[in-house]
Amino acid sequence: MASTSPEPAAAAEGGENNDPIHIRRLELSDHERGFIPLLSQLSACPDLTAPEFATRFAELATQGDDHVILVAEESSAPERWILATGCLFVERKFLRGGGKVGHVEDVVVDAAARGRGLGLRIVRCLVEIARDAGCYKVILDCTPELRAYYAKCGFVDKGVQMAVYF
């Protein structure tokens, strides 16, 4: 997850050299670039102090490439505000000869940046990272209203999601 890891080749997908959108891994400094307020557009996400953010960042970084958070920013903007994000975590299984499953989570595009294909680019990058990691499938949960959107990303409806919340 840490920014010291090489950027995935898929991060350049869909972009030209003059593309102002840069997709990269989450960095510690993204706390100051609106990462938490962006997540708040997806679900309840109380603000984290800089030390709390740093602690969680360090915890996730210990998982290496089994937990990847990508962000999209407009590299030409002076503030480099985070416009979109998505997460991939890799579950290691006993099934399929010790196979791996990629889980896409927390995909959100800032309301002011929607309609620019940023979510699609983030999801495609995450799927490519999962493929490169040897995952035999990638899954995600979404609301019924987002089925068509994720179908454009290559996902197919495979059943019912159920949850227990605490």
Backbone bond lengths (Angstrom), bond angles and torsions (degrees), N, CA, C in turn:
res aa  C-N    CA-C-N  psi(-1)  N-CA   C-N-CA  omega(-1)  CA-C   N-CA-C  phi
1 M - - - 1.427 - - 1.514 111.33 -
2 A 1.287 118.99 -32.86 1.458 122.17 -173.57 1.520 111.00 -63.77
3 S 1.308 115.37 152.61 1.453 121.13 -177.23 1.515 112.56 -69.00
4 T 1.319 118.29 -10.56 1.454 120.07 179.09 1.524 111.54 -75.98
5 S 1.333 117.38 -15.24 1.459 120.29 177.03 1.518 108.75 -71.69
6 P 1.325 117.95 150.90 1.458 119.09 177.92 1.518 109.94 -63.59
7 E 1.313 114.95 144.32 1.460 119.94 178.75 1.518 108.31 -68.93
8 P 1.341 117.69 136.55 1.456 119.37 -179.76 1.524 110.72 -63.49
9 A 1.331 115.77 144.09 1.456 119.84 178.16 1.512 110.99 -58.39
10 A 1.332 116.81 -32.84 1.452 120.49 -178.95 1.516 112.60 -64.80
11 A 1.313 117.92 -17.56 1.457 120.13 -177.15 1.514 111.68 -62.80
12 A 1.310 117.56 -25.01 1.452 120.27 179.52 1.528 111.54 -84.77
13 E 1.318 117.82 -7.21 1.466 122.65 -176.63 1.511 110.71 -54.55
14 G 1.300 115.21 133.75 1.450 120.33 175.75 1.511 113.71 82.35
15 G 1.305 119.14 -3.10 1.452 119.64 -175.60 1.511 112.67 -119.08
16 E 1.297 115.88 152.87 1.445 123.57 173.98 1.519 107.55 -102.79
17 N 1.319 116.14 170.44 1.453 119.98 178.53 1.516 112.01 -59.08
18 N 1.319 117.63 -30.28 1.462 120.82 179.93 1.526 112.11 -91.88
19 D 1.310 117.49 8.05 1.465 121.84 178.73 1.525 108.43 -67.60
20 P 1.332 117.43 123.46 1.467 119.04 -178.99 1.525 113.56 -74.61
21 I 1.338 118.04 -11.12 1.458 121.31 -178.91 1.518 109.45 -91.72
22 H 1.306 114.54 126.90 1.471 121.45 179.31 1.528 107.39 -116.73
23 I 1.335 116.59 124.88 1.461 121.66 176.54 1.519 107.29 -105.22
24 R 1.322 115.04 127.85 1.456 120.93 -175.92 1.520 109.24 -150.01
25 R 1.319 115.64 173.68 1.462 120.76 176.39 1.522 110.35 -75.50
26 L 1.316 114.36 153.12 1.460 121.20 177.68 1.521 109.98 -58.81
27 E 1.319 115.12 139.86 1.461 122.12 176.45 1.523 108.93 -118.40
28 L 1.299 115.92 156.18 1.460 120.99 178.86 1.524 111.33 -56.88
29 S 1.310 117.27 -36.91 1.469 121.58 -179.06 1.534 112.89 -69.35
30 D 1.332 118.36 -9.50 1.463 120.52 179.96 1.523 112.46 -69.53
31 H 1.315 116.95 -12.89 1.468 119.07 172.43 1.523 109.82 -57.90
32 E 1.326 116.51 -37.25 1.467 121.74 -178.78 1.523 112.63 -86.24
33 R 1.327 117.55 -2.81 1.469 121.29 -178.23 1.524 112.41 -107.39
34 G 1.325 116.28 18.93 1.452 119.89 173.15 1.511 116.19 87.44
35 F 1.323 118.32 20.19 1.456 120.45 -178.51 1.531 112.02 -62.97
36 I 1.322 118.05 -47.66 1.472 120.93 -178.17 1.527 111.53 -67.62
37 P 1.343 119.88 -44.93 1.468 118.26 175.29 1.533 113.08 -59.70
38 L 1.334 116.86 -33.69 1.466 119.78 176.26 1.524 110.16 -63.43
39 L 1.339 117.80 -47.01 1.465 120.44 177.78 1.528 111.61 -60.08
40 S 1.323 117.17 -30.26 1.468 121.50 178.62 1.517 111.98 -64.56
41 Q 1.323 117.97 -19.90 1.465 120.90 175.69 1.528 111.40 -75.29
42 L 1.333 116.66 -13.40 1.459 121.99 179.53 1.518 111.83 -97.31
43 S 1.322 116.22 -46.04 1.455 121.39 -174.78 1.525 108.88 -159.62
44 A 1.315 115.59 172.43 1.462 119.79 178.19 1.519 109.41 -55.85
45 C 1.309 116.07 124.74 1.458 120.84 -177.12 1.520 108.86 -149.75
46 P 1.323 116.17 81.91 1.463 118.64 178.32 1.526 110.71 -56.83
47 D 1.316 115.10 148.49 1.457 120.04 -178.87 1.524 110.53 -61.08
48 L 1.306 115.96 146.93 1.455 122.70 174.18 1.524 107.55 -111.87
49 T 1.306 116.18 139.82 1.456 119.03 173.76 1.530 107.98 -67.89
50 A 1.308 116.55 164.53 1.464 120.19 178.06 1.534 111.60 -57.87
51 P 1.344 119.50 -42.84 1.473 118.41 176.94 1.532 113.09 -65.53
52 E 1.326 117.87 -37.75 1.472 120.52 177.62 1.526 110.43 -64.29
53 F 1.332 115.84 -42.30 1.466 120.90 178.04 1.530 109.65 -62.08
54 A 1.317 116.75 -44.39 1.464 121.25 -179.19 1.524 111.37 -62.64
55 T 1.328 116.65 -39.24 1.470 120.60 178.31 1.518 110.85 -63.24
56 R 1.335 117.04 -47.09 1.471 119.93 179.82 1.517 110.56 -66.56
57 F 1.318 117.85 -40.15 1.464 122.01 178.02 1.530 109.74 -57.43
58 A 1.330 116.66 -46.31 1.469 121.31 179.74 1.527 111.30 -63.55
59 E 1.327 116.78 -41.82 1.471 120.33 178.26 1.524 110.86 -60.03
60 L 1.317 117.00 -46.15 1.460 120.88 -178.84 1.528 111.68 -68.92
61 A 1.318 116.55 -33.35 1.461 120.53 179.74 1.528 111.41 -63.27
62 T 1.338 117.94 -26.97 1.465 119.95 179.07 1.523 111.61 -66.46
63 Q 1.335 117.48 -17.57 1.461 121.16 179.38 1.527 112.28 -84.72
64 G 1.308 117.13 -2.89 1.460 121.17 176.39 1.517 112.24 56.24
65 D 1.325 115.24 -135.44 1.459 120.27 -177.40 1.524 113.32 -78.07
66 D 1.331 118.06 2.55 1.463 120.71 174.15 1.530 111.27 -82.21
67 H 1.324 117.77 -5.30 1.466 121.69 176.66 1.517 107.93 -145.26
68 V 1.329 115.72 105.36 1.458 121.66 -175.36 1.523 108.76 -119.67
69 I 1.312 115.93 126.86 1.458 121.13 173.36 1.522 106.73 -114.96
70 L 1.330 115.88 122.85 1.454 121.44 176.64 1.520 109.57 -104.72
71 V 1.308 115.72 149.77 1.463 121.96 173.94 1.521 108.26 -132.19
72 A 1.322 114.79 153.48 1.465 121.50 174.00 1.516 107.44 -116.03
73 E 1.309 114.54 134.52 1.463 120.18 178.07 1.518 108.37 -136.22
74 E 1.306 115.00 157.09 1.457 120.14 174.37 1.523 106.44 -91.43
75 S 1.329 115.27 104.86 1.462 119.89 -171.41 1.519 113.16 -65.88
76 S 1.320 117.62 -21.76 1.464 120.06 -179.94 1.528 112.26 -83.58
77 A 1.324 117.18 -12.72 1.467 120.49 -179.64 1.523 109.57 -76.59
78 P 1.321 117.44 138.52 1.468 119.30 -177.40 1.531 113.64 -63.85
79 E 1.326 118.15 -30.92 1.465 120.88 -176.97 1.519 113.14 -90.21
80 R 1.330 118.35 -14.01 1.469 122.91 -178.41 1.527 111.44 48.37
81 W 1.315 117.61 47.38 1.454 123.82 178.70 1.521 109.57 -65.81
82 I 1.342 117.71 141.58 1.459 121.78 179.63 1.528 108.78 -74.76
83 L 1.330 116.44 124.37 1.463 122.53 -176.87 1.527 112.96 -98.68
84 A 1.332 116.90 -27.23 1.463 120.91 -177.09 1.520 108.84 -156.98
85 T 1.325 114.84 157.18 1.460 119.63 177.32 1.523 109.79 -152.57
86 G 1.293 114.98 162.91 1.456 123.08 173.87 1.514 108.94 -165.20
87 C 1.316 115.82 156.74 1.460 121.69 -174.43 1.532 109.59 -128.02
88 L 1.310 115.53 145.35 1.463 122.82 171.78 1.512 107.55 -127.00
89 F 1.318 116.39 127.95 1.455 117.76 167.90 1.520 108.13 -123.57
90 V 1.308 114.36 144.94 1.455 121.78 -174.86 1.522 108.62 -104.61
91 E 1.329 114.60 123.07 1.465 121.92 177.61 1.519 108.01 -98.01
92 R 1.302 115.94 125.42 1.464 121.96 177.94 1.524 108.49 -92.66
93 K 1.344 116.03 128.25 1.457 121.48 -171.45 1.524 111.62 -120.92
94 F 1.312 115.46 165.72 1.460 121.55 168.78 1.528 109.61 -86.99
95 L 1.316 117.39 -29.62 1.456 121.88 178.19 1.518 111.20 -57.54
96 R 1.310 114.53 157.03 1.459 121.50 175.78 1.517 112.61 52.09
97 G 1.327 114.29 42.80 1.463 119.48 175.95 1.515 113.74 66.10
98 G 1.293 116.05 37.54 1.468 119.44 -178.44 1.514 111.83 80.39
99 G 1.328 115.44 34.43 1.462 120.97 -177.83 1.520 113.26 -69.40
100 K 1.324 114.51 177.14 1.461 121.90 -179.73 1.526 109.64 -129.85
101 V 1.327 114.75 144.63 1.458 122.05 176.87 1.520 108.18 -121.11
102 G 1.302 116.34 133.06 1.457 121.13 175.01 1.518 109.89 -92.43
103 H 1.317 116.00 135.44 1.465 122.40 176.61 1.525 108.13 -115.25
104 V 1.325 116.57 120.25 1.465 121.47 175.67 1.516 107.52 -92.66
105 E 1.312 115.50 130.11 1.462 122.27 -176.47 1.526 110.05 -138.90
106 D 1.311 114.84 163.10 1.470 123.62 166.74 1.525 113.61 52.54
107 V 1.328 116.75 44.47 1.459 121.09 176.22 1.524 107.87 -86.09
108 V 1.313 115.82 122.57 1.462 120.72 178.59 1.525 109.26 -150.83
109 V 1.331 114.37 140.82 1.461 122.43 175.35 1.516 106.95 -117.69
110 D 1.316 116.49 135.07 1.466 121.17 178.33 1.530 109.35 -54.30
111 A 1.322 115.48 137.46 1.472 121.01 -176.98 1.529 111.79 -53.23
112 A 1.313 117.81 -37.17 1.467 121.44 -178.45 1.529 112.70 -75.29
113 A 1.333 118.12 -12.96 1.469 121.73 -176.85 1.522 112.48 -110.91
114 R 1.316 118.28 3.83 1.469 120.65 -177.99 1.525 110.81 -68.72
115 G 1.330 114.75 153.44 1.455 120.65 -179.90 1.517 113.43 89.29
116 R 1.312 117.79 4.05 1.470 122.19 -178.73 1.531 112.11 -104.44
117 G 1.328 117.72 3.28 1.460 121.64 178.50 1.521 113.93 80.52
118 L 1.329 117.84 13.62 1.467 120.27 -177.44 1.522 112.18 -68.34
119 G 1.323 117.17 -41.76 1.462 120.22 178.97 1.522 111.07 -62.49
120 L 1.316 116.30 -43.74 1.463 121.09 177.98 1.525 110.49 -59.39
121 R 1.309 117.30 -43.60 1.464 120.65 -179.96 1.527 111.23 -65.59
122 I 1.328 117.42 -42.66 1.469 120.55 178.18 1.530 109.68 -61.06
123 V 1.344 117.03 -48.72 1.465 120.30 -177.85 1.522 110.82 -62.43
124 R 1.314 117.76 -43.19 1.471 119.95 179.27 1.527 111.41 -62.18
125 C 1.321 117.05 -38.96 1.470 120.05 176.95 1.524 110.81 -63.85
126 L 1.326 116.43 -43.30 1.468 119.93 179.99 1.526 110.85 -63.82
127 V 1.315 117.56 -41.22 1.466 121.21 178.26 1.526 110.12 -63.46
128 E 1.315 117.29 -40.79 1.464 120.44 178.76 1.531 111.03 -65.29
129 I 1.321 117.50 -39.74 1.459 120.92 176.76 1.528 109.90 -61.97
130 A 1.338 116.74 -41.95 1.471 120.76 178.16 1.528 110.88 -63.18
131 R 1.322 116.35 -42.47 1.475 120.01 178.18 1.526 109.73 -61.48
132 D 1.318 116.45 -46.08 1.464 120.43 -179.77 1.532 112.07 -63.93
133 A 1.338 116.81 -27.68 1.474 121.48 179.13 1.524 112.04 -80.93
134 G 1.329 117.49 -4.26 1.456 120.64 178.13 1.518 114.55 89.30
135 C 1.319 117.56 16.74 1.473 119.88 177.43 1.522 109.71 -67.78
136 Y 1.329 116.27 141.78 1.460 119.63 177.43 1.513 111.97 -89.27
137 K 1.334 117.67 -13.56 1.454 121.19 172.90 1.522 108.77 -159.53
138 V 1.324 113.81 161.40 1.461 121.72 174.86 1.522 106.33 -126.90
139 I 1.329 116.02 131.74 1.462 120.10 -179.12 1.525 109.73 -126.66
140 L 1.318 114.63 159.94 1.455 121.26 173.99 1.509 108.83 -154.17
141 D 1.312 115.36 161.02 1.462 122.50 173.97 1.515 107.53 -110.32
142 C 1.329 115.86 143.50 1.455 119.66 176.45 1.521 109.25 -151.81
143 T 1.308 115.00 167.49 1.456 120.64 176.33 1.531 108.83 -77.35
144 P 1.326 116.93 157.47 1.471 119.06 178.65 1.532 113.11 -55.57
145 E 1.324 117.14 -32.04 1.470 120.23 -178.86 1.527 112.14 -66.32
146 L 1.342 116.93 -21.52 1.463 120.25 -177.39 1.523 113.73 -99.46
147 R 1.326 117.74 4.69 1.471 120.25 -179.83 1.518 111.94 -56.66
148 A 1.322 117.17 -48.43 1.469 120.65 -177.97 1.527 111.10 -62.60
149 Y 1.324 116.41 -38.29 1.465 120.30 178.79 1.523 110.61 -61.05
150 Y 1.329 117.09 -49.72 1.459 119.93 -177.98 1.530 111.75 -72.00
151 A 1.317 117.85 -23.76 1.469 119.95 172.51 1.529 109.23 -63.69
152 K 1.341 118.01 -37.27 1.466 121.23 176.18 1.528 110.99 -63.64
153 C 1.326 116.71 -24.50 1.466 121.79 178.45 1.521 111.64 -86.16
154 G 1.349 117.43 -1.69 1.457 121.12 177.57 1.516 115.34 101.63
155 F 1.327 118.19 2.46 1.464 121.25 -179.19 1.524 109.92 -86.79
156 V 1.344 115.45 149.81 1.464 121.54 176.50 1.519 108.52 -121.97
157 D 1.317 115.38 149.97 1.476 121.62 -179.97 1.527 108.07 -68.55
158 K 1.337 116.65 126.81 1.458 121.23 -176.80 1.513 113.58 -127.31
159 G 1.310 119.91 20.53 1.445 118.27 176.73 1.507 113.73 138.90
160 V 1.302 113.78 -154.61 1.449 121.97 -173.87 1.517 109.05 -115.80
161 Q 1.299 115.47 135.65 1.467 120.84 173.75 1.511 108.04 -96.42
162 M 1.302 115.78 138.54 1.462 120.84 176.04 1.510 107.39 -132.77
163 A 1.322 117.02 155.46 1.474 120.00 -176.40 1.503 111.29 -149.71
164 V 1.295 115.59 156.66 1.442 124.57 168.02 1.520 106.18 -121.03
165 Y 1.314 117.42 123.29 1.472 120.63 179.47 1.516 109.21 -104.68
166 F 1.315 116.44 146.51 1.450 122.47 178.74 1.509 110.02 -115.84
